[in-house]
Amino acid sequence: MIITAIVSSIIAWFIGLLIDANIGFEPVGFLELRILFPMLTMGGFILSKMKIKK
């Protein structure tokens, strides 16, 4: 499960990076999706692991 979480977070980072690079906002990188998507992904894995333990 740890490897899946790491790989999913890296994929989410690349997706966020591509979206940030292709959407024109000022200042550049204002959306910060390359940070938000991996955090949401890892948070989902943590919450699912906590739910399984209970």
C-alpha positions, 0 to 999 in steps of 0.5 A: 500500500505504501508503494501505491501511495507514493506512486499515486502522489508522484502521478498527482504531482505530474498532473498538477504540474501539467495543469499549472503549466498550461493554464494561464493565471497571474502570477504564474503557478498561482493555482499550486495544483502541483502541491494540492493534488499530491496532498489530497492523494496522500490524505486519501490514502491515510484516511482509508488506512485509518478506516481499515484499522477501526 
